[in-house]
Each structure stands twice: as C-alpha cells, then as structure tokens.
Amino acid sequence: MLRYRLPPGHTHPMTDIIGELVAIDAQAVSVRGRDGALVQIAADRVVALKPLGPRPIRTSEIRALEAAAADGWPGVEREWIDGWQLRFGHGFTGRANSASPLEPGASTSAETLSAITAWYAARALPPTLSLPDRLGRAPDGWSTYNESAVMAADISNLGLRDGDSAIAVTEEPTAEWLASLHYQGGTAPAGAAEVVSAVHDGALGFGTLGFGAVAVGRAAVTTAPDGRRWVGLASLRVAPEHRRNGLGTLMCGELVRWGRQIGATHAYLQVSVDNAEAVALYRDLGFIDHHRYRYARPTEAIGANSVGRVL
C-alpha cells in the first residue's frame, strides 16, 4: 500500500493506492494498481509505503479457475451428475479421469457417489474425485492422495520476451511432439494423443523446441465463468540431457506469450506439491500459489489402477 500527498486543490490531502511495487528510486515510486494501470508518484510526495500480504483468494475464484482448467483438459467424454463434472480420458492423467465439484452444493450423498462409481466402472476405471480447496472434501470411507498446487499469474506481471523465438507453436501436436510425451516415467498409453488434443470451447497451442523435440509444452486458452480468460500450461518437458539450461523457462514464457496473443490475461499451471524444483522454477517466473487440489478414492481402491497426471 502506498500513501501519498495529492496536489493542492483536491478535497482531501492524501490518498492510497494498493498494488504491485514495480520500481523505487530517489526520484519516484512506481506501483501497478489492481486495474493494471501503472502509477508513478514523485518521491517527495510519498507519505508511507507498507507491504501487504497476498490478497486472499475467494472461493468463487477457485471455482472459476477450476472450470477454466477443466475446459482446458476435458478428456474425451464428459457428463454432469449432481453438481459434479465427470471426465474420461482413456485412463491418461488424473485430471482427465476424475469428477470435480464445479457447481456449488455438489452432492456427496450415497446415491450420487454410487452413480459416479457406476459411470467410471462402465469405463473400466475406479471412481476418482478431484477435490480443490473449499470446493469439496473426501466423503466418509474415501482417502486422498496426490496433492497438487495450482499456481497462477496476471500475465501483465510476467516479464515476457519480445521478438522471434526458436519455439514453434502449432495448433495440433506434431509427430515429434507426441513422440516426446511421457507418462509416469514411461511411454504414454494408447489414447493419450486424443486427450492432449482435446479442449472445450477454447484454443490449443503445442510448443516444440529443436530437432527431436528438445523441449515441449502444451497451452490451452479457455474462458472462466467469471469472464477471465486463462492460458493453462501442461505437458511441460525438457529432454534430460538438456535440463538446467533455461529451456523450461523459455518454453513457459513462449506459451504464455502465445496465449496473450489470442486474448488470455492470466496464466495457470498445476504441479505436484512434492516437486520442489518445478515449484521454485514457476515462482521465479512470477507464478504464485492460488489453491490446491487432491484426488480421492474409496479407501480400499487406493493403489489399485492408480491414475496419475502429466504436468
């Protein structure tokens, strides 16, 4: 928060602005306000400069981002049951093969859970719930696993490079891109190409760097129910022999830039909370913690036919 003196003639002597501190020196202080506008205040007019903690994330914002992310990774089949959106994606990734409580008051009655279980059983999968913070909790007799962080950023706060890039972004995954796709440390299963190529009411971009796909990534631009337009990053991978050379940072930045070009104003990604190296990388890029989610299954089903995720 910045408090500063107003010029003579105003009805009150001082006012405040809350936003991101962009620059400070002996001449001026620059703050980007909540509306995105950059405000510069002469240093001799500054009365107080106070750091504030991150703005609390509202439950409605979590629900809106989860809806945009579900559209960005929808699987190949979807259905609604009592406030839950069920997704099926050939068993490839937890996100594409789980039910999310995207509507307020999503039921956890025995009848609803039975219907969800039957829907997944018909597709030869165990019932799996995706439970974001504040939107849902594990029902009695269900256990949680695989907690992930959803990290987000206002694109205007990210330092994106300008000019040409060595990364090619295509509307569909190339053969090289698909050949580089891995899952849980092994080869991606049948049906993975259909899953990564799916989006609901949005646009996809597949980034590839270098001969043999030295680095790859996927971006999906979708619109949340609150009107905010998001670009979601996923399937980020750098070949082991080329890691720690900044290629992951380069790929993330280029995919966000591509998303901005088609109207995205905010970016998000999902990462395992246990992946400290990746979390640190994304924080260095400017992403902050938005919320978390975890999966849940009937306790006796944990460990059986586990569905993981590609980040």
C-alpha positions as CSV (number, residue, x, y, z in Angstrom):
1,M,0.0,0.0,0.0
2,L,1.3,3.4,-1.0
3,R,0.0,6.6,0.7
4,Y,0.9,9.9,-0.9
5,R,0.1,13.6,-0.9
6,L,-2.2,15.0,-3.5
7,P,-1.5,18.3,-5.3
8,P,-3.2,21.5,-4.0
9,G,-6.9,21.8,-4.9
10,H,-8.1,18.3,-4.0
11,T,-10.8,17.9,-1.4
12,H,-8.5,15.8,0.8
13,P,-4.7,16.0,1.2
14,M,-3.8,12.3,0.8
15,T,-4.9,9.1,-0.9
16,D,-3.8,5.5,-1.1
17,I,-3.1,3.0,-3.9
18,I,-2.8,-0.7,-3.4
19,G,-1.0,-2.8,-6.0
20,E,2.4,-4.2,-7.0
21,L,5.5,-2.3,-6.3
22,V,7.3,-2.1,-9.7
23,A,10.2,0.3,-9.1
24,I,11.5,2.7,-6.4
25,D,14.4,5.1,-6.5
26,A,15.3,8.6,-5.2
27,Q,13.0,10.3,-7.8
28,A,9.8,8.3,-7.9
29,V,7.9,5.2,-6.8
30,S,6.0,3.2,-9.4
31,V,3.0,1.0,-8.5
32,R,0.8,-1.1,-10.8
33,G,-2.7,-0.8,-9.4
34,R,-5.4,-3.5,-9.3
35,D,-6.8,-2.2,-12.6
36,G,-3.4,-2.8,-14.3
37,A,-2.6,0.9,-14.7
38,L,1.0,2.0,-13.8
39,V,1.1,4.9,-11.4
40,Q,4.3,6.9,-10.8
41,I,4.5,9.1,-7.7
42,A,7.3,11.6,-7.0
43,A,9.4,10.5,-4.1
44,D,8.8,13.8,-2.2
45,R,5.0,13.2,-2.2
46,V,5.2,9.7,-0.6
47,V,3.9,9.6,2.9
48,A,4.1,5.8,3.6
49,L,4.9,2.6,1.8
50,K,3.6,-0.6,3.5
51,P,4.0,-4.2,2.3
52,L,0.8,-6.2,2.3
53,G,0.4,-10.0,2.3
54,P,-1.1,-11.7,-0.8
55,R,-4.7,-10.9,-1.4
56,P,-6.9,-13.8,-0.2
57,I,-8.3,-16.0,-2.9
58,R,-12.1,-16.1,-2.9
59,T,-13.9,-19.4,-3.2
60,S,-15.6,-18.1,-6.3
61,E,-12.2,-17.5,-7.9
62,I,-11.1,-21.1,-7.2
63,R,-14.3,-22.4,-8.7
64,A,-13.9,-20.2,-11.8
65,L,-10.3,-21.2,-12.4
66,E,-11.2,-24.9,-11.9
67,A,-13.9,-24.6,-14.5
68,A,-11.5,-23.0,-17.0
69,A,-8.9,-25.7,-16.3
70,A,-11.5,-28.4,-16.8
71,D,-12.3,-27.0,-20.2
72,G,-8.6,-26.8,-21.0
73,W,-8.1,-30.5,-20.2
74,P,-11.5,-32.1,-20.7
75,G,-10.7,-35.6,-21.6
76,V,-12.7,-37.2,-24.4
77,E,-16.0,-37.6,-22.7
78,R,-17.8,-35.5,-20.0
79,E,-21.0,-35.8,-18.1
80,W,-22.7,-33.9,-15.2
81,I,-24.0,-35.8,-12.1
82,D,-25.5,-33.8,-9.2
83,G,-23.1,-30.9,-9.4
84,W,-20.0,-33.0,-10.4
85,Q,-18.4,-32.8,-13.8
86,L,-17.2,-36.3,-14.7
87,R,-14.3,-36.6,-17.2
88,F,-13.0,-39.7,-19.0
89,G,-9.7,-39.8,-21.0
90,H,-8.7,-43.4,-21.6
91,G,-7.1,-43.5,-18.1
92,F,-4.5,-40.9,-19.2
93,T,-3.9,-38.4,-16.3
94,G,-5.9,-37.9,-13.2
95,R,-7.3,-34.6,-14.4
96,A,-8.9,-36.3,-17.5
97,N,-10.3,-39.2,-15.4
98,S,-11.9,-37.7,-12.3
99,A,-15.0,-36.0,-11.1
100,S,-14.8,-32.3,-10.0
101,P,-17.4,-30.5,-7.8
102,L,-17.7,-27.5,-10.1
103,E,-21.2,-26.5,-9.1
104,P,-22.0,-25.1,-5.6
105,G,-23.5,-27.7,-3.4
106,A,-22.3,-30.7,-5.3
107,S,-23.8,-33.7,-3.6
108,T,-21.9,-36.4,-1.7
109,S,-24.9,-38.5,-1.0
110,A,-24.7,-42.3,-1.2
111,E,-26.8,-42.1,-4.4
112,T,-24.5,-39.6,-6.0
113,L,-21.4,-41.5,-5.2
114,S,-23.0,-44.7,-6.4
115,A,-23.8,-43.0,-9.7
116,I,-20.3,-41.7,-10.1
117,T,-18.8,-45.1,-9.3
118,A,-21.1,-46.8,-11.8
119,W,-20.1,-44.2,-14.5
120,Y,-16.4,-44.9,-14.1
121,A,-17.0,-48.7,-13.7
122,A,-18.7,-48.7,-17.2
123,R,-15.4,-47.3,-18.5
124,A,-13.2,-49.8,-16.6
125,L,-11.8,-47.2,-14.2
126,P,-12.1,-46.8,-10.4
127,P,-14.1,-43.8,-9.2
128,T,-11.9,-40.8,-8.6
129,L,-12.8,-37.4,-7.2
130,S,-10.7,-34.2,-7.8
131,L,-11.1,-32.1,-4.7
132,P,-10.0,-28.4,-4.8
133,D,-9.6,-26.4,-1.7
134,R,-13.0,-25.3,-0.3
135,L,-15.0,-26.9,-3.1
136,G,-15.1,-30.4,-1.8
137,R,-13.8,-32.8,0.8
138,A,-13.4,-36.6,0.8
139,P,-16.6,-38.5,1.7
140,D,-16.6,-40.9,4.5
141,G,-14.7,-44.1,3.5
142,W,-12.6,-42.2,0.8
143,S,-9.0,-41.4,1.2
144,T,-7.0,-38.6,-0.5
145,Y,-3.7,-38.8,-2.4
146,N,-1.5,-36.9,-4.9
147,E,-1.9,-33.3,-3.7
148,S,-1.1,-30.7,-6.3
149,A,-0.7,-26.9,-6.3
150,V,-2.5,-24.6,-8.8
151,M,-0.2,-21.6,-9.5
152,A,-1.4,-18.5,-11.3
153,A,-0.2,-15.2,-12.6
154,D,-1.5,-12.0,-14.1
155,I,0.2,-12.0,-17.5
156,S,0.9,-8.3,-17.2
157,N,3.1,-9.1,-14.2
158,L,5.3,-11.5,-16.1
159,G,8.4,-10.4,-17.9
160,L,7.8,-11.9,-21.3
161,R,10.5,-11.6,-24.1
162,D,9.7,-9.9,-27.4
163,G,10.8,-10.8,-30.9
164,D,11.2,-14.0,-32.7
165,S,11.5,-17.3,-30.9
166,A,13.1,-20.7,-31.7
167,I,10.0,-22.3,-30.3
168,A,7.3,-23.3,-32.8
169,V,3.7,-23.2,-31.5
170,T,1.3,-25.3,-33.6
171,E,-2.5,-25.8,-33.4
172,E,-2.0,-29.6,-33.3
173,P,0.7,-31.8,-31.8
174,T,3.3,-32.8,-34.3
175,A,4.6,-36.4,-34.6
176,E,7.8,-35.2,-32.8
177,W,5.7,-33.6,-30.0
178,L,3.7,-36.8,-29.5
179,A,6.8,-39.0,-29.5
180,S,8.2,-37.0,-26.6
181,L,5.1,-37.4,-24.5
182,H,5.8,-39.5,-21.4
183,Y,3.6,-40.6,-18.5
184,Q,4.6,-41.6,-15.0
185,G,8.1,-42.2,-16.2
186,G,7.2,-44.4,-19.1
187,T,5.6,-44.3,-22.6
188,A,2.2,-42.6,-22.8
189,P,-0.7,-45.1,-23.2
190,A,-3.0,-45.5,-26.1
191,G,-5.5,-42.7,-26.3
192,A,-3.0,-40.1,-24.9
193,A,-2.9,-38.2,-28.2
194,E,-6.7,-37.8,-28.2
195,V,-6.6,-36.5,-24.7
196,V,-3.9,-33.9,-25.2
197,S,-5.6,-32.7,-28.4
198,A,-9.0,-32.1,-26.7
199,V,-10.2,-28.7,-25.5
200,H,-13.7,-27.5,-24.7
201,D,-14.6,-24.1,-26.2
202,G,-11.1,-22.9,-26.4
203,A,-7.8,-23.0,-28.3
204,L,-4.7,-25.1,-28.1
205,G,-1.0,-24.4,-28.8
206,F,1.7,-27.1,-28.8
207,G,5.2,-25.7,-28.3
208,T,8.2,-27.6,-29.7
209,L,11.9,-26.6,-29.5
210,G,14.7,-28.1,-31.5
211,F,15.2,-31.1,-33.7
212,G,13.9,-34.2,-31.8
213,A,11.7,-32.1,-29.5
214,V,14.4,-31.0,-27.0
215,A,11.6,-29.3,-25.1
216,V,7.8,-29.4,-25.4
217,G,4.8,-27.9,-23.8
218,R,1.0,-27.5,-24.2
219,A,-1.1,-24.4,-23.7
220,A,-4.9,-24.2,-23.6
221,V,-6.8,-20.9,-23.7
222,T,-10.3,-21.0,-22.2
223,T,-12.7,-18.6,-20.5
224,A,-13.8,-19.0,-16.9
225,P,-17.4,-18.4,-15.9
226,D,-16.4,-15.0,-14.4
227,G,-15.2,-13.9,-17.9
228,R,-11.5,-14.1,-17.1
229,R,-9.5,-15.6,-20.0
230,W,-6.8,-18.1,-18.9
231,V,-3.9,-19.8,-20.6
232,G,-3.1,-23.1,-18.9
233,L,0.3,-24.7,-19.2
234,A,0.7,-28.5,-19.2
235,S,2.8,-31.4,-20.6
236,L,6.0,-29.4,-20.0
237,R,9.0,-31.5,-20.6
238,V,12.7,-30.9,-21.3
239,A,14.9,-33.8,-22.5
240,P,17.1,-35.0,-19.6
241,E,20.4,-34.2,-21.3
242,H,19.2,-30.5,-21.9
243,R,17.9,-29.7,-18.5
244,R,19.1,-26.8,-16.3
245,N,19.8,-24.7,-19.3
246,G,16.7,-22.5,-19.0
247,L,14.7,-24.3,-21.7
248,G,11.8,-24.9,-19.3
249,T,11.6,-21.2,-18.5
250,L,11.8,-20.4,-22.2
251,M,9.0,-22.8,-23.1
252,C,6.7,-21.5,-20.3
253,G,7.3,-17.9,-21.4
254,E,6.7,-18.6,-25.1
255,L,3.4,-20.5,-24.4
256,V,2.2,-17.7,-22.1
257,R,3.1,-15.1,-24.8
258,W,1.1,-17.2,-27.4
259,G,-1.8,-17.2,-25.0
260,R,-1.7,-13.5,-24.6
261,Q,-1.7,-13.0,-28.4
262,I,-5.2,-14.7,-28.5
263,G,-6.7,-12.9,-25.6
264,A,-5.5,-14.5,-22.4
265,T,-5.0,-12.1,-19.5
266,H,-4.0,-14.7,-16.8
267,A,-2.0,-17.9,-16.7
268,Y,-2.1,-21.0,-14.6
269,L,-0.4,-24.4,-14.2
270,Q,-0.7,-27.4,-12.0
271,V,2.3,-29.0,-10.2
272,S,2.8,-31.7,-7.6
273,V,3.5,-30.1,-4.2
274,D,6.4,-32.6,-3.9
275,N,8.1,-31.3,-7.0
276,A,10.1,-28.6,-5.2
277,E,12.4,-27.9,-8.2
278,A,9.4,-27.2,-10.5
279,V,7.6,-25.1,-7.9
280,A,10.7,-22.9,-7.4
281,L,11.0,-22.5,-11.2
282,Y,7.4,-21.3,-11.6
283,R,7.8,-18.9,-8.6
284,D,10.8,-17.5,-10.3
285,L,8.7,-16.9,-13.4
286,G,6.2,-14.9,-11.4
287,F,3.5,-17.5,-10.6
288,I,2.0,-17.5,-7.1
289,D,0.0,-20.1,-5.2
290,H,-3.7,-19.9,-6.0
291,H,-5.1,-23.1,-4.4
292,R,-4.5,-26.8,-4.1
293,Y,-6.4,-29.9,-5.0
294,R,-6.0,-33.6,-4.3
295,Y,-7.6,-36.8,-5.5
296,A,-9.8,-39.2,-3.5
297,R,-10.9,-42.8,-4.0
298,P,-12.7,-45.3,-1.8
299,T,-10.0,-46.3,0.7
300,E,-9.9,-49.9,-0.5
301,A,-9.2,-48.7,-4.0
302,I,-6.1,-46.6,-3.2
303,G,-3.1,-48.0,-5.1
304,A,-5.2,-50.1,-7.5
305,N,-5.1,-48.9,-11.1
306,S,-3.8,-45.6,-10.0
307,V,-4.3,-42.7,-12.4
308,G,-1.5,-40.2,-12.3
309,R,-1.0,-36.9,-14.1
310,V,1.1,-35.1,-16.7
311,L,2.1,-31.6,-15.7
